[in-house]
Amino acid sequence: MDSIVIVTEEDRTKLKDQEILDTNKTQRRNDHLDASNEVRSLLEFLYLDVKVRSPAEIAELTDQKLLQERIDLSSVLTTQLIKDIRSSIEILLSIKNDQSVTQNGGQMETLMMNDDSCAERISLSDHPFRSFSRQDTNPFD
């Protein structure tokens, strides 16, 4: 015996309203994921920009190596990535402060940190952080 389902106009309106709500929830969820992915991507680029590198590493740096580093970063937790960014910035600031205090012919030697080529101008050969390892230090502990 087949049953007959009677759908009223009110039921149709409720179904449409529910579909609209579901669509809006899905859209908000997708927007949130898009924003999260964008923030994550920007953090990866920021890390690569502030990562402390030796002069030898800088000399060997290519677009292909940067791309591989970025791919490798995809497996790093976002919280760890943020800690690494913070640690690199602290090292760069320490290097800047050390070089600012150094006297050079009676005038203060300064390091300008306002352009993208900053890391290329920083020599770590005589700096105490040259053997720094992120695994050994956690600035949040």
Phi, psi and omega in degrees: 000123180276140177261149180254129178253126178255122180253122180271168177298324179296319178296318179298319179296317179297318179296317178296317178299318179294320177298318179296317178298316179297319179296317179296319178296316179297317179297317178297319179297316179295320178298318179297316179295320177299316180295318178297317178295322179294316179297317179299315179299317179295323177295321178297315178296319179298316179302314180296330178288325185257357181301130180282126182231149176284161177304324179294318178297320180295319181296327182268000185287127177231167177300323180295318179293321177297319178297318178296320177299319180295320177297317178297326180293340182297339179268355180273135177299146181299320179297321178292322178299317178295319177298319179294321177298313180299316180298316179297319179295319177298321178295313179299319178294322178296317177299316180299314180296319178298317182285333179289329182280335181296131177274138179228095180064035179085354178246150180289132176273130181237154177241119179278127184249026189253014176226170186290340183268013183304313184298330181290336183266357181264121177260124182264002187302325181252009185267142182297341181270006187300334179255024181300136176233129181297331181291333183278340189230133173231107186292349182264357179277000000 
